[in-house]
């Protein structure tokens, strides 16, 4: 019998978890708003220069253009980089898949996370919000919708504005982890090229934008081995994304991504996913780069880059679970998160980053890691969506589905 990884006080069989979130329940008179940012279907311009994205008309949505990139090309320069401004946003396929899952149990209204969202919340007054919005502008963009909802006293799924802002600012998250003695790579934050002379980071190192996710700004060339390469990559981040650069010691070991569900003592870890870098094109750096995630790995020809469950010793599995659970708690994550972990040269797990808004692409060929981990645990996509919805509602003191289910039975 499969056991989910939980604290000893709350360990449950997977069957018990599924019984809490049946795949099909009667629909109740309760409205859940699904809040999203959607990629457009049609491509827009392919480059960005000021970190603000292309100009859009009032009826146009942004999209990601990859048509000019060959399958195994490697982005070598700023000029070659594709428009990754909207990489974190969801396709309508994903949004509709989540909507269909929630509609098994509740009425659903779609609300786009734009300047009109606040008024829409006031007009609709949903009973609950399933938040999957990433936002666009500012270092706290992921916190904007939850902040609105807290002002309006509308309960919602996911972490609060503070946690969302902290986790998007990788340096602040790493400072908190380090304070609690949770392993994370050494780092420096660079806000100008002049600050490079004071950096005390050994090589190899990796350079990332400070406030991004979904591999935005993390290309094969971001692994640097000398001062000239470091300066070049920092310049690209500063110029392209208009935000500071995070420079980290490069960890040479295996990499994993860990799906976490729950709150308090009921936190559960789904089967761990390993990223197999031997599936990447020959000669590239062993990182899950933008090229790997969005260019080489296509749904019509997916990379065989993931192994789930990962092949782990009991000791290493335990260390990863404890490290992720501790990180989840100290950063105040709620309901769910995906946590990326990498081993150092001694095999010790280090937190790379925490994503409290995990990607949830519905199709197996899309290689989305949270649904992949759920499938490995025996969950369907709809069961995953309704399980986390139950978890969030229970945290908010809402138990409508369970109570009504008892009445039906």
TAGINOR-V786758 format. One record per residue. N is the residue number from 1. RES is the residue in one letter. PHI is phi as a letter, one per 20 degrees, with the letter a starting at -180 (none if undefined). Layout:
n/res/phi
N/RES/PHI
N/RES/PHI
This chain:
n/res/phi
1/X/none
2/X/f
3/X/d
4/X/f
5/X/e
6/X/c
7/X/f
8/X/f
9/X/f
10/X/c
11/X/f
12/X/c
13/X/f
14/X/f
15/X/g
16/X/f
17/X/f
18/X/f
19/X/f
20/X/f
21/X/c
22/X/g
23/X/f
24/X/b
25/X/c
26/X/g
27/X/e
28/X/d
29/X/e
30/X/b
31/X/d
32/X/d
33/X/e
34/X/d
35/X/d
36/X/b
37/X/c
38/X/d
39/X/f
40/X/f
41/X/e
42/X/e
43/X/f
44/X/d
45/X/f
46/X/e
47/X/c
48/X/c
49/X/c
50/X/c
51/X/m
52/X/d
53/X/n
54/X/f
55/X/f
56/X/c
57/X/f
58/X/f
59/X/d
60/X/d
61/X/d
62/X/f
63/X/b
64/X/d
65/X/d
66/X/c
67/X/f
68/X/e
69/X/d
70/X/f
71/X/g
72/X/d
73/X/f
74/X/d
75/X/f
76/X/d
77/X/b
78/X/g
79/X/f
80/X/e
81/X/f
82/X/e
83/X/f
84/X/d
85/X/g
86/X/d
87/X/f
88/X/f
89/X/f
90/X/e
91/X/e
92/X/f
93/X/f
94/X/f
95/X/f
96/X/f
97/X/f
98/X/f
99/X/g
100/X/f
101/X/f
102/X/f
103/X/f
104/X/f
105/X/c
106/X/c
107/X/f
108/X/c
109/X/c
110/X/e
111/X/c
112/X/f
113/X/e
114/X/c
115/X/f
116/X/e
117/X/f
118/X/g
119/X/f
120/X/f
121/X/f
122/X/f
123/X/f
124/X/e
125/X/l
126/X/f
127/X/f
128/X/b
129/X/c
130/X/e
131/X/e
132/X/c
133/X/e
134/X/d
135/X/m
136/X/c
137/X/d
138/X/n
139/X/f
140/X/d
141/X/f
142/X/f
143/X/e
144/X/f
145/X/f
146/X/g
147/X/f
148/X/g
149/X/f
150/X/f
151/X/f
152/X/e
153/X/m
154/X/d
155/X/f
156/X/b
157/X/e
158/X/o
159/X/f
160/X/e
161/X/g
162/X/f
163/X/f
164/X/f
165/X/f
166/X/f
167/X/f
168/X/f
169/X/e
170/X/g
171/X/f
172/X/f
173/X/f
174/X/f
175/X/f
176/X/f
177/X/g
178/X/f
179/X/g
180/X/e
181/X/l
182/X/e
183/X/f
184/X/b
185/X/f
186/X/g
187/X/b
188/X/b
189/X/d
190/X/d
191/X/d
192/X/b
193/X/f
194/X/f
195/X/f
196/X/g
197/X/f
198/X/d
199/X/f
200/X/d
201/X/c
202/X/f
203/X/d
204/X/f
205/X/c
206/X/c
207/X/d
208/X/c
209/X/f
210/X/f
211/X/d
212/X/c
213/X/c
214/X/l
215/X/m
216/X/f
217/X/m
218/X/d
219/X/d
220/X/g
221/X/f
222/X/f
223/X/e
224/X/d
225/X/c
226/X/b
227/X/f
228/X/f
229/X/f
230/X/g
231/X/f
232/X/f
233/X/f
234/X/f
235/X/g
236/X/f
237/X/f
238/X/f
239/X/f
240/X/e
241/X/d
242/X/l
243/X/b
244/X/f
245/X/d
246/X/e
247/X/d
248/X/c
249/X/f
250/X/f
251/X/e
252/X/e
253/X/e
254/X/f
255/X/c
256/X/c
257/X/c
258/X/c
259/X/e
260/X/d
261/X/c
262/X/o
263/X/b
264/X/l
265/X/f
266/X/e
267/X/f
268/X/c
269/X/d
270/X/f
271/X/g
272/X/f
273/X/d
274/X/d
275/X/e
276/X/e
277/X/f
278/X/f
279/X/e
280/X/f
281/X/g
282/X/f
283/X/n
284/X/e
285/X/f
286/X/f
287/X/c
288/X/e
289/X/f
290/X/g
291/X/g
292/X/f
293/X/f
294/X/d
295/X/d
296/X/f
297/X/e
298/X/d
299/X/f
300/X/f
301/X/b
302/X/f
303/X/f
304/X/e
305/X/d
306/X/d
307/X/c
308/X/b
309/X/f
310/X/f
311/X/e
312/X/c
313/X/f
314/X/g
315/X/f
316/X/f
317/X/g
318/X/f
319/X/f
320/X/f
321/X/f
322/X/f
323/X/f
324/X/f
325/X/f
326/X/f
327/X/f
328/X/g
329/X/f
330/X/f
331/X/e
332/X/m
333/X/f
334/X/c
335/X/m
336/X/a
337/X/a
338/X/d
339/X/d
340/X/e
341/X/c
342/X/c
343/X/e
344/X/e
345/X/f
346/X/d
347/X/m
348/X/e
349/X/f
350/X/c
351/X/f
352/X/e
353/X/a
354/X/d
355/X/d
356/X/f
357/X/d
358/X/f
359/X/f
360/X/c
361/X/f
362/X/e
363/X/e
364/X/g
365/X/f
366/X/f
367/X/l
368/X/e
369/X/f
370/X/f
371/X/f
372/X/f
373/X/f
374/X/f
375/X/f
376/X/f
377/X/e
378/X/n
379/X/e
380/X/f
381/X/f
382/X/f
383/X/f
384/X/f
385/X/f
386/X/f
387/X/f
388/X/f
389/X/f
390/X/f
391/X/g
392/X/f
393/X/f
394/X/f
395/X/f
396/X/e
397/X/m
398/X/d
399/X/c
400/X/f
401/X/f
402/X/f
403/X/f
404/X/f
405/X/f
406/X/f
407/X/f
408/X/f
409/X/f
